[in-house]
C-alpha cells in the first residue's frame, strides 16, 4: 500500500532541452558573468584598454582609400558638369561620324578642331570676329585600347573638299561647319573619324587656371597678342629649353601665336607643334601631385572648354585613355606650298593608325 501511495503522489518529470543562446561562451548566466567581472573589494580598478598603434600597412590602406575617393569624387563632378553643359556639336555631325567602342578600352580616332573666330575684344590679327570661321587648328587623336598617336594637319594644306573642289583644308569648316570638316578629312586621309571635339577658346583659359597653370618647355617665343600687356593684351615670353610657367591667358596666347618676334621665320608647322606641346604640358600637369590635388576643379572646367558629340561617360573614358597613355611623337602633315605627296601622306596615316 505504501508503495502504491508513493507512486501516486510522486510528480511526473519531463526533460526539456533549452534553446542555445547566440554568442554563448559558457554555461554561466549573464548575471554571473557580470558578477565575475566585478573587482574584489579593495582590488584596484581594471586598467583601461590600450589602443593599438597604427601600423604602416594600415596607414597605407587608409591613404589608398582616400585617393580612390578623391578620384571618384572628381569623376562624379566631371559627369555633373558635362550634364549641365550639354554642349553638343551640330546634329549633322552625328550622321557623319563612325561609331566605335568605349574610348578607354577601344582605339578611337578623334578629330579636334579649334575655330579662328574670337570675340571682338580678344581677337588677334588674322582672326575672324564675324561671318563664317575657319578651323584654326586641326588635330587627330588616336587613343584607347593601347593606341596613342597625334597628327596635326597644317591649316593651309590643299585638299579636295567634297562638292567644292580643291581648297585649303581649313575652308571646309567655314563652308559646311564641322560636318563638312569631318567628311573632308575622312576623304583626304582615308580614315574613319569616330568622334569630334571643338575647343572653346573662351573657356580654355579657365581650364588652364583650374590646373594651376602649366609648365611649358620649347623653343624661343616672344608673342604679343592684341597689342601685348602695354595695350591691354597678352604678352608671352618663352626662353628656348627653359621651363616656363603659363597661366590660362598666356597658354591660349601661345597656342594662337602666328607671329613670333623671337623667330620671324616660323610657319604653321611650328604653331602646330607648339599646340601639341601645350597638350602634353596639360597632361603632365594633371598627372602631377599639384594637379591631383586640383582634380575636382579640373574635372568641373573640362566639359566647359569643349563641345563634343560624346556623352559625359564617353568623354570621361577618352580623357582617361589619354591620361594613361604615354606622350606620342609630334607629327604634322603639310608643306610650305600646301601640297603633300601621296606617298608621304599614306606613310603618316599608317604611323597614326598604328598608334
C-alpha positions in Angstrom: 0.0 0.0 0.0 2.8 2.4 0.9 4.5 1.8 -2.4 1.2 2.5 -4.3 0.7 5.8 -2.4 4.2 7.0 -3.1 3.8 6.3 -6.8 0.5 8.3 -6.9 1.9 11.3 -5.0 5.3 11.4 -6.8 5.2 14.2 -9.5 5.8 13.4 -13.1 9.1 14.9 -14.5 9.8 15.7 -18.1 13.1 16.6 -19.7 13.2 19.8 -21.9 16.2 20.8 -24.0 17.0 24.5 -23.7 17.5 26.5 -26.8 21.1 27.6 -27.4 21.7 31.2 -26.9 23.6 33.2 -29.6 27.2 34.0 -28.8 27.0 31.9 -25.6 30.5 31.4 -24.4 29.9 29.2 -21.3 27.2 27.9 -19.0 27.1 30.9 -16.8 24.2 33.3 -16.9 24.7 36.9 -17.9 24.3 38.0 -14.3 27.0 35.6 -13.2 29.2 36.8 -16.0 28.9 40.4 -14.9 29.4 39.5 -11.3 32.6 37.7 -12.3 33.9 40.9 -13.8 33.4 42.9 -10.7 36.7 43.6 -8.9 37.1 42.1 -5.4 36.7 44.5 -2.5 39.9 46.5 -2.1 41.3 45.4 -5.5 42.5 48.1 -8.0 40.2 49.1 -10.8 40.7 47.4 -14.2 43.2 49.4 -16.2 41.9 51.0 -19.5 42.3 49.1 -22.7 45.4 50.1 -24.6 44.9 51.4 -28.1 46.8 49.7 -30.8 49.3 51.8 -32.7 48.5 52.3 -36.4 50.8 50.2 -38.5 52.4 51.3 -41.7 50.2 48.8 -43.6 47.0 50.2 -42.1 48.1 53.8 -42.8 48.8 52.9 -46.5 45.3 51.3 -46.7 43.7 54.5 -45.4 45.7 56.5 -47.8 44.7 54.3 -50.8 41.0 54.6 -49.8 41.3 58.4 -49.6 43.0 58.6 -53.0 40.3 56.4 -54.5 37.6 58.5 -53.0 39.2 61.7 -54.4 39.2 60.1 -57.9 35.6 59.0 -57.6 34.5 62.5 -56.5 36.3 64.0 -59.4 34.7 61.6 -61.8 31.2 62.5 -60.4 32.0 66.2 -60.7 33.0 65.7 -64.3 29.8 63.9 -65.2 27.7 66.6 -63.4 29.5 69.4 -65.3 29.1 67.6 -68.6 25.3 67.1 -67.9 24.9 70.8 -67.1 26.8 72.0 -70.1 25.2 69.6 -72.7 27.4 71.4 -75.2 27.0 69.1 -78.2 28.1 69.8 -81.7 25.9 70.3 -84.8 23.4 67.4 -85.2 24.6 67.0 -88.8 27.9 65.6 -87.4 26.2 62.6 -85.8 25.3 61.1 -89.2 28.9 61.7 -90.4 30.9 60.2 -87.6 31.6 56.5 -87.5 30.8 54.5 -84.3 33.4 52.8 -82.2 33.7 51.1 -78.8 34.3 52.8 -75.4 37.4 55.0 -75.7 39.0 53.7 -72.6 39.2 50.1 -74.0 38.9 50.5 -77.8 41.0 52.5 -80.2 39.2 55.7 -81.4 40.0 58.4 -83.8 39.0 61.8 -82.5 39.1 65.0 -84.6 39.9 68.1 -82.5 39.0 71.4 -84.1 39.7 75.0 -83.0 37.9 77.8 -84.7 39.6 81.1 -85.6 36.6 83.1 -84.5 37.2 85.3 -81.5 35.3 87.9 -79.5 35.9 91.4 -80.7 37.9 92.2 -77.5 40.1 89.1 -77.7 40.9 88.8 -81.4 44.5 88.9 -82.6 45.4 89.9 -86.1 44.1 87.4 -88.7 41.3 86.1 -86.5 37.6 86.4 -87.5 35.1 88.2 -85.4 32.1 88.0 -87.7 30.9 85.7 -90.5 31.9 82.1 -91.1 35.1 81.0 -89.2 37.8 78.6 -90.4 39.3 75.8 -88.4 42.3 77.4 -86.8 43.8 74.1 -85.6 43.2 70.6 -86.9 44.4 67.7 -84.8 43.7 64.0 -84.9 44.0 61.9 -81.8 44.3 58.1 -81.7 43.5 56.9 -78.2 42.1 53.9 -76.3 42.9 50.2 -76.2 46.6 50.9 -76.1 46.6 53.3 -79.1 48.3 56.6 -78.6 49.1 58.9 -81.5 48.7 62.5 -82.7 48.6 64.0 -86.1 48.2 67.7 -86.8 47.3 68.9 -90.3 48.5 72.3 -91.4 45.6 74.6 -92.0 46.8 75.7 -95.4 47.1 72.2 -96.8 45.4 71.9 -100.2 42.8 69.1 -100.2 39.7 68.2 -102.2 36.6 69.4 -100.3 33.5 67.3 -101.3 31.4 69.3 -103.7 33.7 72.3 -103.5 36.9 71.4 -105.4 40.4 71.8 -104.1 40.9 74.4 -101.4 42.7 74.9 -98.1 41.6 72.3 -95.6 40.5 74.9 -93.1 37.9 76.3 -95.5 35.8 73.1 -95.1 34.7 74.3 -91.7 33.8 77.8 -92.9 31.8 76.3 -95.8 29.9 73.5 -94.2 30.7 73.5 -90.5 32.1 70.6 -88.5 30.2 68.0 -90.6 31.9 69.0 -93.8 35.3 69.3 -92.0 34.9 65.6 -90.9 33.9 64.5 -94.4 36.9 66.3 -95.9 39.4 64.8 -93.6 38.0 61.3 -94.0 38.0 61.6 -97.8 41.5 63.1 -97.8 43.2 60.7 -95.4 41.1 57.6 -95.9 40.4 57.1 -92.2 37.2 56.9 -90.3 36.6 59.7 -87.7 34.8 58.3 -84.6 34.3 61.4 -82.5 34.6 65.2 -82.7 35.8 67.8 -80.2 35.5 71.5 -80.8 37.7 73.6 -78.4 36.0 76.6 -76.8 38.8 79.2 -76.7 36.6 81.5 -74.5 36.7 78.8 -71.7 40.1 77.4 -72.4 41.9 79.8 -70.0 39.6 78.7 -67.2 40.7 75.1 -67.6 44.4 76.0 -67.5 43.8 78.1 -64.4 42.0 75.3 -62.7 45.1 73.2 -63.2 47.2 76.0 -61.5 48.8 76.8 -64.8 51.1 74.6 -67.0 54.8 74.3 -67.3 55.8 74.7 -71.0 59.2 73.9 -72.5 60.0 74.6 -76.1 61.7 77.0 -78.5 62.1 80.7 -78.0 58.8 82.6 -78.3 58.0 86.3 -77.9 54.4 86.9 -78.8 52.2 90.0 -78.2 48.6 89.1 -78.7 46.1 92.1 -79.0 49.0 94.5 -78.6 50.6 92.9 -75.6 50.3 93.9 -72.0 51.1 97.5 -72.8 47.9 97.7 -74.8 45.6 95.6 -72.7 46.5 92.3 -74.5 48.7 89.4 -73.5 52.5 89.1 -73.8 54.2 85.7 -73.8 57.9 85.2 -73.4 59.4 81.7 -73.5 63.1 81.1 -73.4 64.4 78.2 -75.5 64.7 75.0 -73.5 63.7 76.7 -70.2 60.6 75.6 -68.3 58.1 78.5 -68.3 55.0 78.6 -66.2 52.0 79.9 -68.0 48.5 80.9 -66.8 45.4 80.4 -68.8 45.6 83.6 -70.8 49.2 83.0 -71.6 48.7 79.4 -72.7 45.9 80.5 -75.0 48.0 83.3 -76.5 50.9 80.8 -77.0 48.5 78.4 -78.8 47.2 81.2 -81.1 50.6 82.8 -81.8 51.2 83.3 -85.5 53.9 85.9 -85.4 56.9 85.0 -83.2 59.2 88.0 -82.7 61.9 85.7 -81.5 61.8 83.7 -84.7 60.1 85.5 -87.6 60.8 82.7 -90.0 58.4 80.3 -88.2 55.5 78.8 -90.1 52.3 76.9 -89.5 54.2 73.8 -88.7 55.9 75.5 -85.7 52.5 76.6 -84.5 51.0 73.1 -84.7 54.0 71.6 -82.8 53.5 74.2 -80.1 49.9 73.3 -79.8 50.8 69.6 -79.3 53.4 70.5 -76.7 50.7 72.5 -74.8 48.5 69.4 -74.8 51.4 67.4 -73.4 52.0 70.1 -70.7 48.4 69.9 -69.7 48.6 66.2 -69.4 51.7 66.4 -67.3 50.1 68.9 -65.0 47.0 66.7 -64.5 49.2 63.7 -63.6 51.4 65.7 -61.2 50.8 65.9 -57.4 49.7 69.5 -57.7 47.2 68.5 -60.5 45.9 65.6 -58.4 45.0 68.0 -55.6 43.1 70.2 -58.1 41.4 67.2 -59.8 37.8 68.1 -58.9 38.3 71.7 -60.2 39.9 70.4 -63.4 37.0 67.9 -63.8 34.5 70.7 -63.5 36.1 73.0 -66.1 37.0 70.4 -68.7 33.4 70.0 -70.1 33.1 73.8 -70.2 36.1 74.1 -72.5 34.9 71.6 -75.2 31.9 70.8 -77.4 31.6 67.2 -78.5 29.3 64.5 -79.9 30.3 62.4 -76.9 28.2 62.0 -73.8 29.8 62.6 -70.4 30.8 59.0 -69.7 32.2 58.6 -73.1 34.2 61.8 -72.9 35.4 60.7 -69.5 36.6 57.5 -71.0 38.5 59.4 -73.7 40.3 61.6 -71.2 41.1 58.6 -69.1 42.7 56.9 -72.1 44.7 60.0 -72.9 45.9 60.2 -69.3 47.2 56.6 -69.0 48.8 56.7 -72.5 52.3 57.9 -73.0 53.5 61.0 -74.8 53.4 60.3 -78.6 55.8 61.8 -81.1 54.7 65.1 -82.6 53.7 64.7 -86.2 52.5 67.4 -88.6 51.2 66.8 -92.1 51.5 69.6 -94.6 54.0 71.6 -96.7 55.0 75.2 -97.3 53.3 75.2 -100.7 50.2 73.4 -99.4 50.7 70.2 -101.4 51.6 66.8 -99.8 52.9 63.9 -101.9 50.6 60.9 -101.8 53.4 58.6 -100.5 54.2 60.8 -97.6 50.5 61.2 -96.7 50.0 57.4 -96.6 53.1 56.9 -94.5 51.9 59.4 -91.9 48.4 57.8 -91.9 49.9 54.4 -91.3 52.0 55.7 -88.4 49.0 57.3 -86.9 46.7 54.2 -87.2 49.4 52.0 -85.6 49.4 54.3 -82.6 
